[in-house]
Amino acid sequence: MSKKRSPIWWVVLVVGLVVVNFIASQLHSRFDLTHEKRYSLTKTTKDLLGQLKNEIVVNVYLKGDFPTEFRKLATATQEFLSVLKESNPSNIRYYFVDPQDEVFSGKTWADSLRQLGVDPINLTVQVKAGQENKIIFPYAIINYEGQQSLVNLFQSSKRNISVSELNNAEAMMEYQFASKIDRMLYPEKPLIAYCVGNGEPERAEVFALRHTIDPESINYAALPDDARQRFPPARSNYFLNLVDLQTLPFVPDTFKVLLIVKPSIQFSDSEKLKIDQYIMRGGKVLWFIDDLHAEQDSLSIKSQLIAYDRNLNLEDLLFNYGVRVNPDLIMDLQCDFLPFAVGGNPSNPQYEFLHWNYYPLFESRNNHIINKNIGLVAGHFVNSIDTVGGKEIRKTILLQSSANSRTIGTPAVISPNENRNAPEDALFKQHDIPAAVLLEGKFSSLYRSRIARSQMDTLRKYGGFRKETQEENKMIVVADGDLVLNDVSPKSGPLPMGMNTFTVGTQYEYQFANKDLLLNCLEYLTSKGNIIKTRNKEIVLRLLDLKKVEAEKTTWQFINIALPVLIIILFGYIYQQIRKRKFAS
């Protein structure tokens, strides 16, 4: 009877396996058991992918013979894109492309990427024959409905790549893709107002700022060749307009952010009222303020300079919002380099690069989505900041000094002779001196009890006077106007934001994360708050304790190698004993 039923049983089994496999292919699920939800998407990204009407194609240029670190980045990218595809399988495709593959007529993908303004990482790796240079393009290109967007998977240009930087790149991957897809789906660009009329820079020193905010407004034909390579054409995410507070009757709500960068001329009461009422109507302000006059050019010409108060007449306005920019300077042992004459003679001086404590480098504390996973931010002659006022305004410190810093009051004489001797470390006892702060909450007007009748009548034309914000508002105050300006090279023109003209072409050349900070500030203020929240993902780097590994090496070798073999032998012995007893009986 069992023999007759046997073929039917095998048919049922095969059919059952086919059905199970079909159901499994249609109903796929996975569980992310990692503490930081490493293999999960945020609700924001899932909702965004659900709005795709057509297919997105992603080309990732991380295929080829790479060092171990970038193989790990390629694997992490593939894992992320597979998770992305699972959220919307029909509308997402991705491919990994070798940049050295030929496209047509001898042209490679690498050539096409360079035409888009992509700078590869030239990495020196150790091989059996010695050292070898590897050209790596850690980029992806998203194509959607005729649009193309470049994703930088690793925002660093250093030749020595650290494990923590690669870890940060992996943590930022969701934000990088989500923000690009969001801009493709919703191409509307916020309007940014750049204030002029109070001595704000308007020439070559704001070129990098313009390229960062609105690159489509730049005339590239007038640029030197070197500058064209540093500032490739790109798609604008914002519109940038100049606004003169002296002639403008009021600041309209159409501007999403008012950008005030390094003013040098005193603000009138009328101008302050326009800024105040713009804030009361929900407008956002991004301040980059130099309270002191201290310029590197003056130091070069006169061999020393005196830092003194600019008297911008903004103290009461900022104090009313919860912050005070102090008339002092931050000095930090964690700082950038400048060339100093250390020998030779006046006609043939001998220069050496030394740390310049007035150029502090701010390391991100990762305490907010604005400064999360960004690198060092470079400052020039930076003031300190104090937060004041009650709890109705929330204050979040975005930039602060290192553990070895100090402040000096003004007027202060600054001289290159300070670098003739090494700085006395004992003087740098202060730490975490604030230099940038985010203010959030309901702001009240500075003029709520002192506005003149003529001013009140003027404001009636534009919606009337407001004593406070109706909803919570936000602004950012940075005590350094140079932070978003660029140096200008006599030979190659404007340099990228965060790059020191004195170190260009030397071993100390490096582009700091000033641009990233500016973009994060603008994105947070113009919010799409949901998109920027994807920056909150944090992937914990769990490194092995080398001392513990060495001490317990033999134990773990036994557990992982010998113990499984012993267990199998034990079960085999028990099984044989059971069989002997069974058949013996």
C-alpha positions as CSV (number, residue, x, y, z in Angstrom):
1,M,0.0,0.0,0.0
2,S,2.8,2.4,0.9
3,K,4.6,1.7,-2.4
4,K,1.5,2.6,-4.4
5,R,1.2,5.9,-2.5
6,S,4.9,6.8,-2.8
7,P,4.8,8.4,-6.3
8,I,1.7,10.5,-5.3
9,W,3.6,11.7,-2.2
10,W,6.6,12.8,-4.3
11,V,4.3,14.8,-6.7
12,V,2.6,16.5,-3.7
13,L,6.0,17.3,-2.2
14,V,7.3,18.9,-5.5
15,V,4.1,20.9,-6.0
16,G,4.3,22.0,-2.4
17,L,7.9,23.2,-2.8
18,V,6.9,25.2,-6.0
19,V,4.0,26.8,-4.2
20,V,6.2,27.7,-1.2
21,N,8.9,29.2,-3.4
22,F,6.4,31.2,-5.3
23,I,4.8,32.7,-2.2
24,A,8.3,33.4,-0.8
25,S,9.2,35.3,-3.9
26,Q,6.1,37.4,-3.7
27,L,6.0,38.0,0.1
28,H,9.6,38.9,1.1
29,S,10.3,40.2,4.6
30,R,13.3,40.9,6.7
31,F,13.9,41.7,10.4
32,D,16.5,44.3,11.4
33,L,17.8,43.2,14.8
34,T,20.7,45.8,14.9
35,H,20.4,48.3,17.7
36,E,20.8,51.3,15.4
37,K,18.5,49.9,12.7
38,R,21.4,49.7,10.3
39,Y,19.4,47.9,7.6
40,S,16.1,49.8,7.9
41,L,14.8,52.9,6.2
42,T,13.2,55.8,8.1
43,K,9.5,56.5,7.5
44,T,10.5,59.7,5.6
45,T,12.4,57.7,3.0
46,K,9.7,55.1,2.7
47,D,7.1,57.7,2.1
48,L,9.3,59.4,-0.4
49,L,9.9,56.2,-2.4
50,G,6.1,55.6,-2.4
51,Q,5.6,58.8,-4.3
52,L,7.8,57.7,-7.3
53,K,5.7,57.7,-10.5
54,N,8.4,56.4,-12.8
55,E,11.5,54.3,-12.6
56,I,14.7,55.6,-10.8
57,V,18.0,54.2,-12.1
58,V,21.1,54.4,-9.9
59,N,24.6,53.9,-11.3
60,V,27.2,53.4,-8.6
61,Y,30.9,53.8,-9.6
62,L,32.4,51.6,-6.9
63,K,33.3,48.5,-8.9
64,G,36.8,47.4,-9.5
65,D,40.0,46.6,-7.6
66,F,39.7,48.7,-4.4
67,P,41.5,48.8,-1.1
68,T,39.6,47.0,1.8
69,E,38.0,50.2,3.1
70,F,36.3,51.1,-0.1
71,R,35.3,47.5,-0.7
72,K,33.4,47.8,2.6
73,L,31.9,51.1,1.4
74,A,30.8,49.4,-1.9
75,T,29.3,46.5,0.1
76,A,27.4,48.9,2.4
77,T,26.1,50.8,-0.7
78,Q,24.9,47.6,-2.3
79,E,23.1,46.6,1.0
80,F,21.5,50.0,1.3
81,L,20.3,50.0,-2.4
82,S,18.9,46.5,-1.9
83,V,16.9,47.8,1.1
84,L,15.8,50.8,-1.0
85,K,14.6,48.5,-3.9
86,E,12.6,46.4,-1.5
87,S,10.5,49.5,-0.6
88,N,9.5,50.0,-4.2
89,P,10.7,47.0,-6.4
90,S,9.1,48.1,-9.6
91,N,10.5,51.6,-9.7
92,I,14.1,51.2,-8.5
93,R,17.0,49.7,-10.4
94,Y,20.7,50.0,-9.6
95,Y,23.9,49.0,-11.3
96,F,27.6,48.9,-10.2
97,V,29.9,50.3,-12.9
98,D,33.7,50.2,-13.2
99,P,34.8,53.8,-13.9
100,Q,37.6,52.4,-16.1
101,D,35.2,50.6,-18.5
102,E,35.0,52.1,-21.9
103,V,31.8,53.9,-22.9
104,F,32.6,54.8,-26.5
105,S,35.6,55.9,-28.7
106,G,38.1,55.3,-26.1
107,K,36.2,57.4,-23.5
108,T,35.7,55.8,-20.1
109,W,33.1,56.4,-17.4
110,A,35.8,58.1,-15.4
111,D,36.2,60.7,-18.2
112,S,32.4,61.3,-18.2
113,L,32.5,61.8,-14.4
114,R,35.3,64.3,-14.6
115,Q,33.3,66.3,-17.2
116,L,30.6,66.5,-14.5
117,G,33.1,68.1,-12.2
118,V,33.8,65.0,-10.1
119,D,37.1,64.8,-8.4
120,P,38.3,61.3,-7.6
121,I,40.2,60.2,-4.6
122,N,43.9,59.5,-5.4
123,L,44.7,56.9,-2.7
124,T,48.1,55.4,-2.1
125,V,47.9,51.7,-1.1
126,Q,50.5,49.2,-0.1
127,V,51.1,46.3,-2.4
128,K,53.7,43.5,-2.6
129,A,55.8,45.5,-5.1
130,G,55.7,48.6,-2.9
131,Q,53.1,51.4,-3.2
132,E,50.5,51.9,-5.8
133,N,48.1,54.8,-6.6
134,K,44.4,53.9,-6.8
135,I,41.9,56.3,-8.5
136,I,38.6,55.9,-6.8
137,F,35.2,57.5,-7.7
138,P,33.0,57.1,-4.6
139,Y,29.9,58.5,-6.4
140,A,26.6,57.5,-7.7
141,I,24.3,59.1,-10.3
142,I,20.5,59.0,-10.0
143,N,18.5,59.2,-13.2
144,Y,14.8,60.1,-13.0
145,E,12.4,61.5,-15.6
146,G,15.3,63.1,-17.6
147,Q,16.9,64.5,-14.5
148,Q,20.3,63.5,-13.3
149,S,21.7,64.0,-9.7
150,L,25.1,63.2,-8.4
151,V,25.5,61.5,-5.0
152,N,28.8,61.8,-3.1
153,L,29.1,58.6,-1.1
154,F,32.3,59.7,0.7
155,Q,32.8,63.4,1.3
156,S,36.5,63.6,1.9
157,S,39.6,64.1,-0.3
158,K,42.3,63.0,2.0
159,R,44.8,60.5,0.9
160,N,44.7,58.7,4.3
161,I,41.2,57.4,5.0
162,S,40.2,56.6,8.5
163,V,37.8,53.9,9.6
164,S,35.6,56.4,11.4
165,E,35.2,58.5,8.2
166,L,34.1,55.5,6.2
167,N,31.7,54.7,9.0
168,N,30.2,58.2,8.9
169,A,29.8,57.8,5.1
170,E,27.8,54.7,5.6
171,A,25.6,56.5,8.3
172,M,25.0,59.4,5.9
173,M,24.0,57.2,2.9
174,E,20.3,57.4,3.5
175,Y,20.3,61.1,3.8
176,Q,22.4,61.5,0.6
177,F,20.0,59.5,-1.5
178,A,16.8,60.8,0.2
179,S,17.7,64.4,-0.2
180,K,18.6,64.0,-3.9
181,I,15.4,62.0,-4.7
182,D,13.3,64.6,-2.8
183,R,14.8,67.4,-4.9
184,M,14.0,65.5,-8.1
185,L,10.4,64.9,-7.0
186,Y,9.9,68.5,-5.7
187,P,12.2,70.8,-7.8
188,E,10.8,74.1,-6.3
189,K,13.8,76.1,-5.0
190,P,13.6,78.3,-1.8
191,L,14.5,81.9,-2.2
192,I,17.5,83.1,-0.1
193,A,18.2,86.8,0.5
194,Y,21.8,87.9,0.9
195,C,21.9,91.2,2.7
196,V,24.0,94.1,1.4
197,G,24.3,97.8,2.3
198,N,26.2,97.3,5.6
199,G,29.6,96.5,4.3
200,E,28.9,92.9,3.5
201,P,31.4,91.3,1.0
202,E,30.1,91.2,-2.6
203,R,33.2,90.4,-4.7
204,A,35.4,87.4,-5.3
205,E,35.4,86.4,-1.6
206,V,31.7,85.3,-1.9
207,F,32.2,83.3,-5.0
208,A,32.2,79.9,-3.2
209,L,29.1,81.0,-1.3
210,R,27.3,81.8,-4.5
211,H,28.4,78.5,-6.1
212,T,27.2,76.6,-3.0
213,I,23.8,78.2,-2.9
214,D,23.0,79.1,-6.5
215,P,25.6,77.8,-9.0
216,E,23.4,78.4,-12.0
217,S,23.7,82.1,-11.5
218,I,27.5,82.1,-12.1
219,N,29.2,83.2,-15.3
220,Y,31.7,80.4,-15.7
221,A,33.2,81.9,-18.9
222,A,34.9,84.6,-16.9
223,L,36.7,82.2,-14.6
224,P,40.4,81.1,-14.8
225,D,40.9,77.4,-15.8
226,D,41.9,76.4,-12.3
227,A,38.7,77.9,-10.8
228,R,36.5,76.2,-13.5
229,Q,37.9,72.9,-12.3
230,R,37.3,73.7,-8.7
231,F,33.8,75.1,-9.3
232,P,32.1,72.9,-11.9
233,P,28.6,73.8,-13.2
234,A,25.9,72.3,-11.0
235,R,22.2,72.3,-10.4
236,S,21.0,75.0,-8.0
237,N,19.0,74.0,-4.9
238,Y,18.2,77.6,-4.0
239,F,17.7,81.0,-5.6
240,L,20.0,83.7,-4.3
241,N,19.0,87.4,-4.4
242,L,20.7,90.5,-3.1
243,V,18.7,92.6,-0.7
244,D,19.6,96.1,0.4
245,L,18.1,96.7,3.9
246,Q,18.6,100.5,3.5
247,T,16.4,100.8,0.5
248,L,13.9,97.9,1.0
249,P,10.8,99.1,2.9
250,F,10.4,95.6,4.5
251,V,11.7,92.1,4.0
252,P,9.0,90.0,2.3
253,D,8.0,86.6,3.4
254,T,8.9,85.2,0.0
255,F,12.5,85.0,1.2
256,K,12.8,81.8,3.2
257,V,16.2,82.8,4.8
258,L,17.8,86.1,5.4
259,L,21.6,85.6,5.1
260,I,23.7,88.3,6.9
261,V,27.5,87.7,6.3
262,K,30.3,89.7,7.9
263,P,28.7,93.2,8.0
264,S,31.2,96.0,8.7
265,I,29.0,99.1,8.8
266,Q,26.7,99.9,11.7
267,F,23.0,98.9,11.4
268,S,20.5,101.7,11.8
269,D,17.4,101.3,14.0
270,S,15.2,101.2,10.8
271,E,17.2,98.3,9.4
272,K,17.0,96.4,12.7
273,L,13.3,96.8,12.8
274,K,13.0,95.3,9.3
275,I,15.0,92.3,10.4
276,D,13.0,92.0,13.6
277,Q,9.6,92.1,11.9
278,Y,10.8,89.6,9.3
279,I,11.5,87.2,12.2
280,M,8.2,88.0,13.9
281,R,6.4,86.9,10.7
282,G,8.2,83.6,10.7
283,G,11.3,84.5,8.6
284,K,14.6,82.6,9.3
285,V,17.9,84.4,9.7
286,L,21.4,83.0,9.4
287,W,23.9,85.3,11.0
288,F,27.7,85.2,10.3
289,I,29.0,88.0,12.4
290,D,32.5,89.3,13.0
291,D,32.1,91.6,16.1
292,L,35.8,92.5,15.8
293,H,37.8,94.0,13.0
294,A,40.7,91.6,12.5
295,E,41.8,90.8,9.0
296,Q,44.7,88.6,7.8
297,D,45.5,91.1,5.1
298,S,46.3,93.8,7.6
299,L,48.6,91.4,9.5
300,S,50.6,90.6,6.3
301,I,51.0,94.3,5.4
302,K,51.8,95.8,8.8
303,S,53.3,92.7,10.5
304,Q,50.8,93.2,13.3
305,L,47.2,94.3,13.7
306,I,45.0,95.6,16.5
307,A,41.6,93.8,16.8
308,Y,38.9,96.3,17.8
309,D,35.1,96.4,18.0
310,R,33.2,97.1,14.8
311,N,30.3,98.6,16.7
312,L,27.7,97.0,14.5
313,N,24.8,98.0,16.8
314,L,23.4,94.5,16.9
315,E,24.0,93.7,20.5
316,D,20.5,94.6,21.8
317,L,18.8,92.8,18.9
318,L,20.7,89.5,19.3
319,F,20.5,89.7,23.1
320,N,16.7,90.0,22.9
321,Y,16.7,86.7,20.9
322,G,18.9,84.9,23.4
323,V,22.5,85.3,22.4
324,R,25.5,87.6,22.8
325,V,28.5,87.8,20.5
326,N,31.4,88.7,22.7
327,P,34.2,91.2,21.7
328,D,37.0,88.7,22.2
329,L,38.9,86.2,20.1
330,I,39.1,82.4,20.5
331,M,42.6,80.9,20.4
332,D,42.9,77.2,20.1
333,L,45.7,74.6,20.0
334,Q,43.6,72.7,17.4
335,C,44.1,75.1,14.5
336,D,45.1,75.6,10.9
337,F,48.6,76.3,9.5
338,L,50.2,79.6,8.2
339,P,53.7,80.2,6.7
340,F,56.0,82.1,9.0
341,A,59.5,83.5,8.5
342,V,61.7,81.5,10.8
343,G,65.2,82.3,9.4
344,G,67.2,83.5,6.5
345,N,67.4,87.3,5.8
346,P,65.0,90.0,4.7
347,S,65.8,89.5,1.0
348,N,65.6,85.7,1.2
349,P,63.5,84.7,4.2
350,Q,63.1,81.0,5.2
351,Y,59.5,80.0,5.8
352,E,58.0,77.2,7.8
353,F,54.3,76.2,8.3
354,L,53.3,76.7,11.9
355,H,50.0,76.4,13.8
356,W,48.2,79.7,13.9
357,N,46.0,79.7,17.1
358,Y,43.7,82.4,15.7
359,Y,42.5,80.0,13.0
360,P,40.7,77.5,15.2
361,L,39.4,74.2,13.8
362,F,36.0,73.2,15.2
363,E,35.3,69.5,15.6
364,S,31.7,68.4,15.4
365,R,30.1,67.1,18.6
366,N,27.3,65.4,16.6
367,N,24.7,66.9,19.0
368,H,22.3,68.0,16.3
369,I,21.4,67.0,12.7
370,I,23.0,70.2,11.4
371,N,26.5,69.2,12.6
372,K,26.1,65.5,12.6
373,N,28.8,63.5,10.7
374,I,30.6,66.6,9.3
375,G,34.4,67.1,9.4
376,L,36.5,69.9,10.9
377,V,35.1,73.4,10.3
378,A,37.7,76.2,9.9
379,G,37.3,79.6,11.4
380,H,39.3,82.9,11.1
381,F,39.6,85.3,14.1
382,V,36.4,83.9,15.7
383,N,34.5,85.5,18.6
384,S,33.0,83.6,21.4
385,I,29.2,83.4,22.1
386,D,27.2,83.4,25.3
387,T,23.6,82.3,25.4
388,V,21.3,84.5,27.5
389,G,17.6,84.7,28.5
390,G,15.1,82.2,29.7
391,K,14.0,78.7,28.8
392,E,11.4,79.9,26.2
393,I,14.2,79.9,23.6
394,R,16.0,76.5,23.2
395,K,19.7,77.0,22.5
396,T,21.8,74.3,20.8
397,I,25.6,74.8,20.5
398,L,26.7,73.8,17.0
399,L,30.3,74.8,17.1
400,Q,32.7,75.0,20.0
401,S,36.4,75.0,20.7
402,S,38.6,72.1,21.5
403,A,39.7,71.0,25.0
404,N,42.7,73.3,24.8
405,S,41.6,76.8,24.0
406,R,41.3,80.3,25.5
407,T,39.9,83.7,24.8
408,I,41.7,87.1,24.7
409,G,39.9,90.4,25.2
410,T,40.1,93.5,23.1
411,P,41.7,95.7,22.0
412,A,44.3,93.1,21.3
413,V,47.6,93.3,19.4
414,I,48.1,90.3,17.1
415,S,51.5,89.7,15.7
416,P,53.3,86.9,13.8
417,N,56.0,87.2,16.4
418,E,53.7,85.2,18.7
419,N,54.7,82.1,16.7
420,R,58.4,82.5,17.2
421,N,58.0,80.4,20.4
422,A,55.7,77.5,20.9
423,P,52.5,78.5,22.7
424,E,52.3,77.9,26.4
425,D,49.9,75.1,26.7
426,A,49.2,76.0,30.3
427,L,47.4,79.1,29.1
428,F,45.0,77.1,27.0
429,K,42.9,75.8,29.9
430,Q,39.4,76.6,28.6
431,H,37.3,74.1,26.6
432,D,34.1,74.0,24.6
433,I,33.9,77.7,24.0
434,P,30.7,78.3,21.9
435,A,31.2,79.8,18.5
436,A,27.8,79.0,16.8
437,V,24.4,78.4,18.3
438,L,20.9,77.4,17.0
439,L,18.0,79.3,18.6
440,E,14.5,77.8,18.5
441,G,11.2,78.9,20.1
442,K,8.8,81.8,20.2
443,F,10.7,85.1,19.8
444,S,9.4,88.4,21.0
445,S,10.1,91.7,19.3
446,L,12.8,94.1,20.5
447,Y,10.4,96.9,19.6
448,R,7.3,95.6,21.4
449,S,7.3,98.5,23.8
450,R,9.3,101.2,22.0
451,I,8.1,101.4,18.4
452,A,7.5,105.0,17.1
453,R,4.1,106.0,15.6
454,S,5.6,106.7,12.2
455,Q,7.2,103.3,12.1
456,M,3.8,101.7,13.1
457,D,2.1,103.6,10.3
458,T,4.6,102.4,7.8
459,L,4.3,98.7,8.9
460,R,0.5,98.9,8.5
461,K,1.0,98.8,4.7
462,Y,2.8,95.4,5.1
463,G,0.5,93.6,7.5
464,G,1.0,95.6,10.7
465,F,3.4,95.4,13.7
466,R,3.9,92.1,15.4
467,K,5.0,91.8,19.0
468,E,6.0,88.1,18.8
469,T,6.1,85.1,16.5
470,Q,2.8,83.3,16.2
471,E,4.5,79.9,15.9
472,E,7.9,78.6,16.9
473,N,10.7,80.0,14.7
474,K,14.4,79.4,14.5
475,M,17.7,81.2,13.6
476,I,21.4,80.4,13.7
477,V,24.1,82.8,14.9
478,V,27.8,82.1,14.0
479,A,30.4,84.3,15.5
480,D,32.7,84.3,12.4
481,G,32.0,86.1,9.2
482,D,34.9,84.5,7.3
483,L,33.5,81.0,7.9
484,V,31.5,81.0,4.7
485,L,33.8,83.3,2.6
486,N,36.6,82.0,0.4
487,D,40.2,82.9,0.0
488,V,41.3,84.2,-3.4
489,S,44.5,83.0,-5.0
490,P,46.5,85.6,-7.1
491,K,47.1,82.8,-9.7
492,S,44.0,80.7,-9.8
493,G,41.3,83.0,-8.5
494,P,38.6,82.0,-5.9
495,L,39.3,78.9,-3.8
496,P,36.6,76.5,-2.5
497,M,35.0,77.4,0.9
498,G,37.1,76.1,3.8
499,M,40.4,76.0,1.9
500,N,43.4,78.0,3.1
501,T,45.2,79.9,0.3
502,F,48.5,79.6,2.1
503,T,48.5,75.8,2.2
504,V,47.3,75.2,-1.4
505,G,49.8,73.0,-3.2
506,T,51.5,71.9,0.0
507,Q,51.2,68.8,2.2
508,Y,48.9,70.8,4.5
509,E,46.3,71.5,1.8
510,Y,42.8,70.4,2.9
511,Q,39.2,71.5,2.3
512,F,37.4,71.8,5.6
513,A,33.7,71.2,6.1
514,N,32.5,74.8,6.0
515,K,30.4,74.2,2.9
516,D,28.7,71.2,4.5
517,L,27.8,73.3,7.6
518,L,26.4,76.1,5.5
519,L,24.2,73.7,3.4
520,N,23.0,71.9,6.5
521,C,22.1,75.2,8.2
522,L,20.1,76.3,5.1
523,E,18.4,72.9,4.8
524,Y,17.4,73.0,8.4
525,L,16.1,76.5,8.2
526,T,14.2,76.1,5.0
527,S,13.1,72.6,6.2
528,K,12.0,70.0,4.7
529,G,12.6,69.0,8.3
530,N,11.6,65.3,7.6
531,I,14.4,64.9,5.0
532,I,17.1,66.3,7.2
533,K,16.0,64.0,10.0
534,T,17.4,61.1,8.0
535,R,20.9,62.5,9.0
536,N,20.1,61.3,12.5
537,K,21.1,57.7,11.6
538,E,24.1,56.7,13.5
539,I,26.1,53.5,12.9
540,V,28.1,52.5,15.9
541,L,31.7,51.5,15.2
542,R,32.3,48.5,17.4
543,L,36.0,47.9,17.4
544,L,37.6,44.9,19.2
545,D,39.5,45.5,22.4
546,L,43.0,44.5,21.3
547,K,44.2,43.7,24.8
548,K,41.2,41.5,25.5
549,V,41.6,39.8,22.2
550,E,45.2,38.9,23.0
551,A,44.4,37.7,26.5
552,E,41.4,35.5,25.5
553,K,42.8,34.4,22.1
554,T,43.2,30.8,23.1
555,T,39.8,30.5,24.7
556,W,37.9,31.8,21.7
557,Q,40.0,29.7,19.3
558,F,38.9,26.6,21.3
559,I,35.2,27.8,21.4
560,N,35.1,28.5,17.6
561,I,37.3,25.7,16.2
562,A,37.7,22.8,18.6
563,L,34.4,22.9,20.5
564,P,32.1,22.4,17.5
565,V,34.2,19.3,16.5
566,L,34.0,17.9,20.0
567,I,30.2,18.4,20.1
568,I,29.8,16.5,16.7
569,I,32.0,13.7,18.0
570,L,30.0,13.5,21.2
571,F,26.6,13.4,19.4
572,G,28.0,10.7,17.0
573,Y,29.1,8.6,20.0
574,I,25.7,9.0,21.7
575,Y,23.9,8.1,18.5
576,Q,26.0,5.0,18.0
577,Q,25.3,3.8,21.6
578,I,21.6,4.3,21.1
579,R,21.6,2.3,17.9
580,K,23.6,-0.5,19.5
581,R,21.2,-0.8,22.4
582,K,18.1,-0.6,20.1
583,F,19.2,-3.4,17.7
584,A,20.8,-5.5,20.5
585,S,17.4,-5.7,22.2
